Amino acid sequence: MTDAGPGFETRAIHAGQPPDAATGAVVTPVHLATTFAQSAPGEHQGYEYSRSANPTRTALEACLASLEGGTRGFAFASGMAAEDGVLRLLPPGSHILLPADAYGGTYRLIARVYGPAGYSFTAVDLADSGAVESAWRDETRLVWVETPTNPMLTIVDIAAVAAMAHQRGALCVVDNTFATPYLQRPLELGADAVVHSTTKYLGGHSDVVGGFVALADPELAQRLAFVQNAVGAVPGPVDCYLVLRGLKTLAVRMERHCANASAVARLLAAHPAVELVLFPGLESHPGHALAARQMRGPGGMVSFLVRGGEADALAVVAGTRVFTLAESLGAVESLIEHPARMTHASAAGSPLEVDPRLVRLSVGIETESDLLADLEQALEGLPAPPHAKGQGP
Ligand SMILES: Cc1ncc(COP(=O)(O)O)c(C=O)c1O
């Protein structure tokens, strides 16, 4: 405890989760009830019907809102449902600015669900303020920020983008899935809302799909509370419990994710079969200084371009043994994937199309030397790049 109140780890374990009043249980109970007894019509203990509010969900919402420094937070059935909840706050006809390498599902939601409903968007490099300036329209109402982005790990200056959005009467929303509130707190930097796929680091164990939104402004929060209940894309109580349990170890997991990812990035950067490593912890990364200011650590995601081309990138993702070939990210186990054919396939043919030589790693918390040895052997199995033919053993 400090003068500023309990620290991050203490809140992750205790915020919204006092021992159960009825039994003293130190673990938040999973309340499966869909309805709650009323002593007279409209008189109850805060819970009527579980779509509107559920005690296990309330505990998760209080804990994660506290970790993000929000006044309120709302849990959703998935990250996409959380994104949809935020987009429903925009007036019809709004124009949205989104990152040129946003998560493919975010692009699909905005382009193919909101687009036909009369919303427009421009994909722009949010790290380039001139590009943001020229993409701005009178009807721009939202700047959607991802930082680090998925899968290119571009770093965007949240404070600068939020200030620009506010000067022009728009909202700034940050998808904080890659960084987590342990490494980065966008509301403190001026963002209006933070969105999460809790499926990733917050859940942390690849066993729950969920989403979350934290907000600073009580009026905006009230509008999202209405959307959450009216649309009803809420998580079940077991899912809320699993995310709540994941949050308790978030800080220690993130420390290990960052350390392992840093070691992996250093290995890849020195490897002849790798053309470019994208990792904000490397000094060579264009967003390194900004990341060092804005984030507490570089995160656990590493992307890299394989020198030889798509066939070699596919050989690497098929060749690892500890890294599992799978979509998703942010859990204890290391994953490897080919974004162009997997997570970002929905962006094919769009301005957000991903380089087919790109490989994305979600570096887990296994033994560091096992991860490094696994990548070494997968890269060794590559056909030699043309200029290196005949060299070496
Ligand atoms: C950055 C980011 N935002 C949002 C989502 C969507 O979350 P979900 O899969 O939980 O709907 C993902 C999923 O991969 C993601 O990587």
The ligand as an SDF file (V2000), in Angstrom:
LIG
                    3D

 16 16  0  0  0  0  0  0  0  0999 V2000
   -5.7100   -7.0330  -30.7910 C   0  0  0  0  0  0  0  0  0  0  0  0
   -6.9840   -7.8290  -30.7770 C   0  0  0  0  0  0  0  0  0  0  0  0
   -8.1500   -7.2010  -30.5390 N   0  0  0  0  0  0  0  0  0  0  0  0
   -9.3180   -7.8820  -30.5230 C   0  0  0  0  0  0  0  0  0  0  0  0
   -9.3820   -9.2400  -30.7830 C   0  0  0  0  0  0  0  0  0  0  0  0
  -10.7020   -9.9580  -30.7930 C   0  0  0  0  0  0  0  0  0  0  0  0
  -10.9050  -10.6750  -29.6190 O   0  0  0  0  0  0  0  0  0  0  0  0
  -11.7780  -12.0250  -29.4930 P   0  0  0  0  0  0  0  0  0  0  0  0
  -11.1160  -13.0560  -30.3340 O   0  0  0  0  0  0  0  0  0  0  0  0
  -11.7600  -12.2980  -28.0250 O   0  0  0  0  0  0  0  0  0  0  0  0
  -13.1510  -11.6990  -29.9970 O   0  0  0  0  0  0  0  0  0  0  0  0
   -8.1830   -9.9250  -31.0210 C   0  0  0  0  0  0  0  0  0  0  0  0
   -8.2180  -11.3770  -31.2970 C   0  0  0  0  0  0  0  0  0  0  0  0
   -7.2470  -11.9610  -31.7360 O   0  0  0  0  0  0  0  0  0  0  0  0
   -6.9590   -9.1980  -31.0350 C   0  0  0  0  0  0  0  0  0  0  0  0
   -5.7780   -9.8050  -31.2770 O   0  0  0  0  0  0  0  0  0  0  0  0
  1  2  1  0
  2  3  1  0
  2 15  2  0
  3  4  2  0
  4  5  1  0
  5  6  1  0
  5 12  2  0
  6  7  1  0
  7  8  1  0
  8  9  2  0
  8 10  1  0
  8 11  1  0
 12 13  1  0
 12 15  1  0
 13 14  2  0
 15 16  1  0
M  END
$$$$
